[in-house]
Amino acid sequence: MTETTEATCKREIELEIPAENVQKVTDKVARDIARIARIPGFRPGKAPITLVRRRFADDIQGEVVQSLVPEYLEKALDEKKLVPVMRPEVDKVEFKEGEPLRFRAVFEVLPEFQLGDYKNLQVQVGELEVGDAQVDKTLDQMRDRAATFVPVEGRAAQDGDSVFVKLSGTSSNGEPVQADNILVPLGAEETLPSFTENLRGANVGETKRFEAQYPAEYPDPNLAGKTYDYTVEVQGIKEKKLPELNDEFVKEVAGEAGGIATLDELRKNIRENLDAQKEQHQTTEGHEKILEQLVKAHEFPVPEALIEGQMDSRLERVVRSLAAQGVDPRAMQVDWTALRAQQRDRSVADVKAELLLDRIATAENIDATDEEIDKEIATLAERSGESETAFRARLTKQGALDRMKSKLRSEKTIDWLYRNARIETTAKGEK
Protein backbone atom coordinates (compact mmCIF):
# COMPACT_ATOMS: atom_id res chain seq x y z
CA MET A 1 0.00 0.00 0.00
CA THR A 2 1.34 3.40 -0.96
CA GLU A 3 -0.09 6.78 0.02
CA THR A 4 0.31 10.16 -1.63
CA THR A 5 -0.25 13.30 0.41
CA GLU A 6 -0.30 16.89 -0.76
CA ALA A 7 -0.39 20.35 0.78
CA THR A 8 -4.15 20.15 0.27
CA CYS A 9 -6.88 17.94 1.66
CA LYS A 10 -6.63 15.55 -1.29
CA ARG A 11 -5.26 12.08 -0.63
CA GLU A 12 -4.45 9.13 -2.89
CA ILE A 13 -3.98 5.54 -1.80
CA GLU A 14 -2.76 2.75 -4.09
CA LEU A 15 -3.74 -0.68 -2.82
CA GLU A 16 -2.96 -4.24 -3.78
CA ILE A 17 -5.15 -7.22 -2.89
CA PRO A 18 -3.20 -10.52 -2.70
CA ALA A 19 -3.68 -12.85 -5.67
CA GLU A 20 -4.83 -15.76 -3.50
CA ASN A 21 -7.63 -13.64 -1.98
CA VAL A 22 -8.67 -12.50 -5.45
CA GLN A 23 -8.69 -16.08 -6.75
CA LYS A 24 -10.75 -17.33 -3.83
CA VAL A 25 -13.48 -14.73 -4.39
CA THR A 26 -13.29 -15.20 -8.18
CA ASP A 27 -13.94 -18.94 -7.79
CA LYS A 28 -16.88 -18.33 -5.48
CA VAL A 29 -18.47 -15.74 -7.81
CA ALA A 30 -17.99 -18.06 -10.81
CA ARG A 31 -19.68 -20.94 -8.97
CA ASP A 32 -22.59 -18.70 -7.94
CA ILE A 33 -23.11 -17.58 -11.54
CA ALA A 34 -22.76 -21.15 -12.84
CA ARG A 35 -25.68 -22.29 -10.66
CA ILE A 36 -28.13 -19.85 -12.31
CA ALA A 37 -26.54 -19.22 -15.73
CA ARG A 38 -28.54 -20.17 -18.82
CA ILE A 39 -26.25 -21.31 -21.62
CA PRO A 40 -27.64 -22.85 -24.83
CA GLY A 41 -27.09 -26.60 -24.90
CA PHE A 42 -26.81 -26.99 -21.13
CA ARG A 43 -29.36 -27.33 -18.39
CA PRO A 44 -29.25 -24.59 -15.69
CA GLY A 45 -26.29 -25.24 -13.42
CA LYS A 46 -24.74 -27.93 -15.63
CA ALA A 47 -22.48 -25.84 -17.89
CA PRO A 48 -18.72 -26.39 -17.44
CA ILE A 49 -17.16 -23.84 -15.07
CA THR A 50 -14.48 -23.00 -17.67
CA LEU A 51 -17.22 -22.04 -20.14
CA VAL A 52 -18.98 -19.96 -17.51
CA ARG A 53 -15.71 -18.13 -16.75
CA ARG A 54 -15.19 -17.27 -20.41
CA ARG A 55 -18.79 -16.32 -21.14
CA PHE A 56 -19.30 -14.19 -18.02
CA ALA A 57 -15.76 -12.87 -17.56
CA ASP A 58 -16.80 -9.21 -17.30
CA ASP A 59 -19.63 -9.98 -14.87
CA ILE A 60 -17.34 -12.06 -12.68
CA GLN A 61 -14.66 -9.39 -12.66
CA GLY A 62 -17.19 -6.72 -11.75
CA GLU A 63 -18.58 -8.79 -8.87
CA VAL A 64 -15.08 -9.46 -7.53
CA VAL A 65 -14.15 -5.78 -7.63
CA GLN A 66 -17.42 -4.78 -5.93
CA SER A 67 -16.85 -7.42 -3.26
CA LEU A 68 -13.17 -6.84 -2.43
CA VAL A 69 -12.38 -3.18 -3.11
CA PRO A 70 -14.68 -1.60 -0.45
CA GLU A 71 -13.49 -4.10 2.18
CA TYR A 72 -9.76 -3.53 1.60
CA LEU A 73 -10.19 0.22 1.18
CA GLU A 74 -12.07 0.54 4.48
CA LYS A 75 -9.39 -1.52 6.24
CA ALA A 76 -6.62 0.67 4.78
CA LEU A 77 -8.40 3.86 5.80
CA ASP A 78 -8.83 2.56 9.36
CA GLU A 79 -5.14 1.63 9.56
CA LYS A 80 -4.08 5.07 8.34
CA LYS A 81 -6.74 6.78 10.49
CA LEU A 82 -8.05 8.63 7.44
CA VAL A 83 -11.70 9.75 7.30
CA PRO A 84 -12.88 10.83 3.82
CA VAL A 85 -15.29 13.75 3.73
CA MET A 86 -16.99 12.17 0.71
CA ARG A 87 -17.02 8.68 -0.77
CA PRO A 88 -13.60 7.90 -2.34
CA GLU A 89 -13.33 7.64 -6.11
CA VAL A 90 -11.77 4.37 -7.24
CA ASP A 91 -9.83 4.21 -10.51
CA LYS A 92 -6.78 2.61 -12.17
CA VAL A 93 -8.18 -0.86 -11.48
CA GLU A 94 -5.80 -3.62 -12.70
CA PHE A 95 -7.33 -7.09 -12.70
CA LYS A 96 -5.43 -9.96 -14.33
CA GLU A 97 -5.98 -13.63 -13.62
CA GLY A 98 -3.44 -15.03 -11.21
CA GLU A 99 -2.16 -11.58 -10.17
CA PRO A 100 -2.99 -9.22 -7.30
CA LEU A 101 -5.87 -6.80 -7.86
CA ARG A 102 -4.51 -3.25 -7.87
CA PHE A 103 -6.45 0.01 -7.67
CA ARG A 104 -6.22 3.63 -6.59
CA ALA A 105 -8.55 5.53 -4.27
CA VAL A 106 -8.75 9.34 -4.43
CA PHE A 107 -10.51 11.30 -1.71
CA GLU A 108 -10.36 14.34 0.56
CA VAL A 109 -9.95 14.47 4.34
CA LEU A 110 -10.53 17.17 6.91
CA PRO A 111 -7.44 19.36 7.37
CA GLU A 112 -5.09 19.06 10.32
CA PHE A 113 -4.31 22.37 11.99
CA GLN A 114 -3.42 23.83 15.36
CA LEU A 115 -5.96 26.07 17.04
CA GLY A 116 -4.63 29.56 17.68
CA ASP A 117 -5.85 31.87 20.42
CA TYR A 118 -9.62 31.94 20.34
CA LYS A 119 -10.37 33.15 23.87
CA ASN A 120 -10.64 36.79 24.86
CA LEU A 121 -10.95 37.96 21.27
CA GLN A 122 -11.44 41.70 20.89
CA VAL A 123 -14.11 42.93 18.49
CA GLN A 124 -15.73 46.27 17.79
CA VAL A 125 -19.43 46.66 17.11
CA GLY A 126 -21.32 49.77 16.08
CA GLU A 127 -23.10 51.78 18.74
CA LEU A 128 -26.79 52.04 17.91
CA GLU A 129 -28.47 54.99 19.58
CA VAL A 130 -31.85 54.38 21.15
CA GLY A 131 -33.40 57.62 22.36
CA ASP A 132 -36.41 59.87 21.90
CA ALA A 133 -35.52 60.53 18.26
CA GLN A 134 -35.56 56.82 17.41
CA VAL A 135 -38.83 56.30 19.29
CA ASP A 136 -40.36 59.27 17.42
CA LYS A 137 -39.17 57.84 14.12
CA THR A 138 -40.84 54.51 14.87
CA LEU A 139 -44.06 56.29 15.82
CA ASP A 140 -43.93 58.22 12.55
CA GLN A 141 -43.56 54.94 10.65
CA MET A 142 -46.59 53.52 12.49
CA ARG A 143 -48.62 56.62 11.64
CA ASP A 144 -47.51 56.35 8.03
CA ARG A 145 -48.71 52.73 7.83
CA ALA A 146 -52.06 53.75 9.34
CA ALA A 147 -52.48 56.72 6.99
CA THR A 148 -55.52 57.17 4.78
CA PHE A 149 -55.65 58.74 1.32
CA VAL A 150 -58.23 61.30 0.33
CA PRO A 151 -58.84 62.74 -3.16
CA VAL A 152 -57.18 66.08 -3.91
CA GLU A 153 -59.32 68.89 -5.33
CA GLY A 154 -58.31 72.30 -6.60
CA ARG A 155 -54.56 71.82 -6.78
CA ALA A 156 -51.82 70.00 -8.69
CA ALA A 157 -49.84 66.99 -7.51
CA GLN A 158 -46.99 67.59 -5.07
CA ASP A 159 -44.44 65.54 -3.20
CA GLY A 160 -46.12 63.31 -0.65
CA ASP A 161 -49.16 62.74 -2.87
CA SER A 162 -49.99 59.44 -4.49
CA VAL A 163 -50.76 59.83 -8.18
CA PHE A 164 -52.82 57.22 -10.02
CA VAL A 165 -51.79 56.94 -13.66
CA LYS A 166 -52.43 55.05 -16.86
CA LEU A 167 -49.25 54.49 -18.82
CA SER A 168 -48.06 53.03 -22.07
CA GLY A 169 -44.56 52.92 -23.45
CA THR A 170 -41.85 51.21 -25.41
CA SER A 171 -38.40 50.15 -24.31
CA SER A 172 -35.22 50.92 -26.24
CA ASN A 173 -35.43 47.31 -27.47
CA GLY A 174 -38.96 47.80 -28.77
CA GLU A 175 -40.69 45.97 -25.91
CA PRO A 176 -44.19 47.41 -25.31
CA VAL A 177 -45.68 48.00 -21.86
CA GLN A 178 -49.16 49.14 -20.88
CA ALA A 179 -50.78 49.42 -17.43
CA ASP A 180 -53.78 51.11 -15.84
CA ASN A 181 -54.35 52.49 -12.32
CA ILE A 182 -50.69 52.49 -11.33
CA LEU A 183 -49.90 54.14 -7.97
CA VAL A 184 -46.92 56.55 -7.99
CA PRO A 185 -45.93 57.99 -4.55
CA LEU A 186 -44.29 61.31 -5.52
CA GLY A 187 -40.93 61.94 -3.87
CA ALA A 188 -40.80 58.47 -2.29
CA GLU A 189 -37.46 56.67 -2.15
CA GLU A 190 -38.76 53.77 -4.23
CA THR A 191 -40.13 56.05 -6.99
CA LEU A 192 -37.92 56.70 -10.01
CA PRO A 193 -36.80 60.36 -10.06
CA SER A 194 -38.09 60.73 -13.64
CA PHE A 195 -41.65 59.94 -12.47
CA THR A 196 -41.48 62.38 -9.55
CA GLU A 197 -39.97 65.17 -11.65
CA ASN A 198 -42.46 64.83 -14.51
CA LEU A 199 -45.61 64.27 -12.46
CA ARG A 200 -44.93 66.97 -9.87
CA GLY A 201 -47.29 69.84 -10.68
CA ALA A 202 -49.57 67.75 -12.91
CA ASN A 203 -53.37 67.91 -12.72
CA VAL A 204 -55.97 65.20 -13.19
CA GLY A 205 -56.54 64.58 -16.89
CA GLU A 206 -53.11 65.80 -17.98
CA THR A 207 -50.82 63.63 -20.13
CA LYS A 208 -47.05 63.62 -19.69
CA ARG A 209 -44.41 62.14 -22.00
CA PHE A 210 -40.93 61.35 -20.70
CA GLU A 211 -38.07 58.85 -20.63
CA ALA A 212 -37.46 56.58 -17.61
CA GLN A 213 -34.18 54.75 -16.99
CA TYR A 214 -34.34 51.83 -14.55
CA PRO A 215 -31.13 51.08 -12.61
CA ALA A 216 -29.47 47.68 -13.00
CA GLU A 217 -30.34 46.80 -9.39
CA TYR A 218 -34.05 47.61 -9.81
CA PRO A 219 -36.14 45.00 -7.89
CA ASP A 220 -38.23 43.99 -10.92
CA PRO A 221 -35.90 41.95 -13.18
CA ASN A 222 -38.18 42.61 -16.17
CA LEU A 223 -37.39 46.35 -15.92
CA ALA A 224 -33.89 46.37 -14.41
CA GLY A 225 -31.33 48.13 -16.61
CA LYS A 226 -33.87 49.11 -19.29
CA THR A 227 -34.98 52.49 -20.66
CA TYR A 228 -38.61 53.26 -21.58
CA ASP A 229 -40.34 56.12 -23.41
CA TYR A 230 -43.61 56.61 -21.53
CA THR A 231 -46.90 58.34 -22.20
CA VAL A 232 -48.57 58.84 -18.81
CA GLU A 233 -52.13 60.03 -18.18
CA VAL A 234 -52.94 61.32 -14.67
CA GLN A 235 -56.16 59.60 -13.54
CA GLY A 236 -56.29 60.76 -9.94
CA ILE A 237 -54.40 62.42 -7.09
CA LYS A 238 -54.72 61.47 -3.44
CA GLU A 239 -53.26 63.15 -0.39
CA LYS A 240 -51.94 61.21 2.58
CA LYS A 241 -53.70 61.97 5.87
CA LEU A 242 -51.82 60.90 9.00
CA PRO A 243 -53.80 59.98 12.12
CA GLU A 244 -53.46 62.12 15.24
CA LEU A 245 -50.87 60.82 17.69
CA ASN A 246 -53.01 60.20 20.79
CA ASP A 247 -54.43 57.42 22.93
CA GLU A 248 -57.12 56.69 20.34
CA PHE A 249 -54.42 56.08 17.74
CA VAL A 250 -52.69 53.69 20.19
CA LYS A 251 -55.86 51.66 20.60
CA GLU A 252 -56.28 51.47 16.83
CA VAL A 253 -52.76 50.25 15.99
CA ALA A 254 -51.78 48.36 19.15
CA GLY A 255 -55.02 47.35 20.76
CA GLU A 256 -55.53 46.81 24.47
CA ALA A 257 -55.01 43.05 24.27
CA GLY A 258 -51.26 43.53 24.68
CA GLY A 259 -51.68 45.76 27.71
CA ILE A 260 -50.95 48.93 25.72
CA ALA A 261 -53.67 51.55 25.99
CA THR A 262 -51.93 54.91 26.22
CA LEU A 263 -49.34 56.81 24.20
CA ASP A 264 -46.85 56.68 27.08
CA GLU A 265 -47.20 52.90 27.29
CA LEU A 266 -46.68 52.62 23.54
CA ARG A 267 -43.53 54.77 23.68
CA LYS A 268 -42.20 52.58 26.51
CA ASN A 269 -42.94 49.42 24.51
CA ILE A 270 -41.24 50.83 21.41
CA ARG A 271 -38.12 51.74 23.41
CA GLU A 272 -37.95 48.21 24.88
CA ASN A 273 -38.25 46.68 21.41
CA LEU A 274 -35.58 49.01 20.01
CA ASP A 275 -33.25 48.09 22.88
CA ALA A 276 -33.80 44.39 22.11
CA GLN A 277 -33.18 45.00 18.40
CA LYS A 278 -30.03 46.95 19.22
CA GLU A 279 -28.70 44.09 21.34
CA GLN A 280 -29.56 41.54 18.65
CA HIS A 281 -27.93 43.65 15.94
CA GLN A 282 -24.75 44.08 17.96
CA THR A 283 -24.66 40.37 18.79
CA THR A 284 -25.04 39.43 15.13
CA GLU A 285 -22.31 41.89 14.13
CA GLY A 286 -20.08 40.56 16.92
CA HIS A 287 -20.60 36.97 15.77
CA GLU A 288 -19.66 37.90 12.20
CA LYS A 289 -16.51 39.74 13.27
CA ILE A 290 -15.41 36.92 15.58
CA LEU A 291 -15.69 34.40 12.74
CA GLU A 292 -13.88 36.80 10.41
CA GLN A 293 -11.02 37.10 12.92
CA LEU A 294 -10.79 33.35 13.42
CA VAL A 295 -10.71 32.62 9.69
CA LYS A 296 -7.98 35.23 9.09
CA ALA A 297 -5.90 33.91 12.00
CA HIS A 298 -5.90 30.28 10.81
CA GLU A 299 -4.38 29.19 7.52
CA PHE A 300 -5.18 25.66 6.38
CA PRO A 301 -6.44 23.91 3.25
CA VAL A 302 -10.16 23.28 2.81
CA PRO A 303 -11.73 20.20 1.16
CA GLU A 304 -12.89 21.12 -2.34
CA ALA A 305 -15.99 18.95 -1.93
CA LEU A 306 -17.15 21.04 1.05
CA ILE A 307 -16.49 24.27 -0.87
CA GLU A 308 -18.56 23.01 -3.80
CA GLY A 309 -21.39 22.05 -1.45
CA GLN A 310 -21.36 25.48 0.17
CA MET A 311 -21.41 27.20 -3.23
CA ASP A 312 -24.46 25.14 -4.16
CA SER A 313 -26.16 26.09 -0.88
CA ARG A 314 -25.52 29.79 -1.45
CA LEU A 315 -26.93 29.61 -4.97
CA GLU A 316 -29.98 27.70 -3.73
CA ARG A 317 -30.65 30.46 -1.18
CA VAL A 318 -30.59 33.04 -3.97
CA VAL A 319 -33.07 30.99 -6.02
CA ARG A 320 -35.39 30.46 -3.02
CA SER A 321 -35.29 34.18 -2.22
CA LEU A 322 -36.29 35.06 -5.79
CA ALA A 323 -39.08 32.49 -5.78
CA ALA A 324 -40.38 33.89 -2.47
CA GLN A 325 -40.62 37.31 -4.15
CA GLY A 326 -42.68 35.83 -6.97
CA VAL A 327 -39.80 35.90 -9.47
CA ASP A 328 -39.26 32.85 -11.67
CA PRO A 329 -35.46 32.29 -11.70
CA ARG A 330 -35.77 30.35 -14.98
CA ALA A 331 -37.12 33.46 -16.69
CA MET A 332 -34.20 35.61 -15.62
CA GLN A 333 -31.34 36.29 -18.00
CA VAL A 334 -28.63 35.48 -15.46
CA ASP A 335 -25.34 33.65 -15.93
CA TRP A 336 -25.94 31.21 -13.08
CA THR A 337 -22.54 29.55 -13.59
CA ALA A 338 -20.77 32.90 -13.16
CA LEU A 339 -22.99 33.80 -10.20
CA ARG A 340 -22.11 30.50 -8.53
CA ALA A 341 -18.39 31.06 -9.14
CA GLN A 342 -18.67 34.46 -7.45
CA GLN A 343 -19.66 32.65 -4.25
CA ARG A 344 -16.34 30.81 -3.97
CA ASP A 345 -14.40 33.15 -1.64
CA ARG A 346 -17.35 33.44 0.74
CA SER A 347 -17.88 29.68 0.60
CA VAL A 348 -14.24 28.99 1.52
CA ALA A 349 -14.60 31.32 4.51
CA ASP A 350 -17.89 29.64 5.52
CA VAL A 351 -16.32 26.17 5.46
CA LYS A 352 -13.23 27.31 7.38
CA ALA A 353 -15.46 28.93 10.00
CA GLU A 354 -17.46 25.72 10.47
CA LEU A 355 -14.29 23.64 10.80
CA LEU A 356 -12.92 26.07 13.39
CA LEU A 357 -16.17 26.08 15.37
CA ASP A 358 -16.19 22.28 15.35
CA ARG A 359 -12.64 22.14 16.74
CA ILE A 360 -13.37 24.78 19.39
CA ALA A 361 -16.59 22.99 20.41
CA THR A 362 -14.60 19.78 20.90
CA ALA A 363 -11.89 21.59 22.87
CA GLU A 364 -14.45 23.27 25.14
CA ASN A 365 -16.85 20.28 25.41
CA ILE A 366 -19.70 22.23 23.85
CA ASP A 367 -22.61 20.21 22.51
CA ALA A 368 -26.34 20.48 21.92
CA THR A 369 -28.34 18.95 24.77
CA ASP A 370 -31.37 16.71 24.28
CA GLU A 371 -33.56 19.48 25.69
CA GLU A 372 -32.20 22.01 23.17
CA ILE A 373 -32.75 19.58 20.31
CA ASP A 374 -36.31 18.85 21.45
CA LYS A 375 -37.03 22.58 21.71
CA GLU A 376 -35.69 23.23 18.21
CA ILE A 377 -37.73 20.36 16.77
CA ALA A 378 -40.88 21.67 18.50
CA THR A 379 -40.31 25.16 17.08
CA LEU A 380 -39.66 23.94 13.53
CA ALA A 381 -42.57 21.47 13.67
CA GLU A 382 -44.95 24.25 14.68
CA ARG A 383 -43.79 26.41 11.76
CA SER A 384 -44.29 23.55 9.29
CA GLY A 385 -47.69 22.59 10.70
CA GLU A 386 -46.54 19.02 11.50
CA SER A 387 -46.61 17.13 14.75
CA GLU A 388 -43.29 16.87 16.58
CA THR A 389 -43.26 13.09 16.07
CA ALA A 390 -43.83 13.34 12.32
CA PHE A 391 -41.31 16.16 11.96
CA ARG A 392 -38.63 14.24 13.87
CA ALA A 393 -39.28 11.13 11.79
CA ARG A 394 -38.93 13.12 8.57
CA LEU A 395 -35.66 14.67 9.74
CA THR A 396 -34.31 11.25 10.66
CA LYS A 397 -35.36 9.72 7.34
CA GLN A 398 -33.75 12.57 5.39
CA GLY A 399 -30.57 12.39 7.44
CA ALA A 400 -31.17 15.99 8.53
CA LEU A 401 -31.32 15.39 12.28
CA ASP A 402 -27.52 15.22 12.58
CA ARG A 403 -27.21 18.40 10.53
CA MET A 404 -29.61 20.15 12.88
CA LYS A 405 -27.60 18.99 15.90
CA SER A 406 -24.41 20.22 14.26
CA LYS A 407 -26.02 23.61 13.54
CA LEU A 408 -27.13 23.99 17.16
CA ARG A 409 -23.63 23.03 18.33
CA SER A 410 -22.06 25.68 16.08
CA GLU A 411 -24.53 28.32 17.30
CA LYS A 412 -23.73 27.50 20.94
CA THR A 413 -20.01 27.72 20.18
CA ILE A 414 -20.18 31.15 18.56
CA ASP A 415 -22.34 32.33 21.49
CA TRP A 416 -19.64 31.04 23.86
CA LEU A 417 -16.93 32.87 21.90
CA TYR A 418 -18.97 36.08 22.00
CA ARG A 419 -19.49 35.86 25.76
CA ASN A 420 -15.75 35.36 26.25
CA ALA A 421 -14.74 38.15 23.85
CA ARG A 422 -13.95 41.75 24.76
CA ILE A 423 -16.65 43.77 23.04
CA GLU A 424 -16.07 47.45 22.29
CA THR A 425 -18.68 49.75 20.83
CA THR A 426 -17.80 52.48 18.36
CA ALA A 427 -19.90 55.49 17.49
CA LYS A 428 -20.79 56.19 13.86
CA GLY A 429 -17.81 57.62 12.02
CA GLU A 430 -15.25 56.01 14.33
CA LYS A 431 -12.92 53.27 13.18
Secondary structure, DSSP 8 states (H G I E B T S, - for coil): -EEEE-SSSEEEEEEEE-HHHHHHHHHHHHHHHHHH---TTS-TT-S-HHHHHHHTHHHHHHHHHHHHHHHHHHHHHHHHT--BSS--EEEEEE--TTS-EEEEEEEEB---------SS-EEEEE----SHHHHHHHHHHHHHHT-EEEE--SS---TT-EEEEEEEEEETT--EEEEEEEEEETT-TTS-HHHHHHHTT--TT-EEEEEEE--TT-S-TTTTT-EEEEEEEEEEEEEEE----SHHHHHHHT-TTTT--SHHHHHHHHHHHHHHHHHHHHHHHHHHHHHHHHHHH------HHHHHHHHHHHHHHHHHHHHHTT--GGGS---HHHHHHTTHHHHHHHHHHHHHHHHHHHHTT----HHHHHHHHHHHHHHHT--HHHHHHHHHHHT-HHHHHHHHHHHHHHHHHHHTSEEEEE-TT--
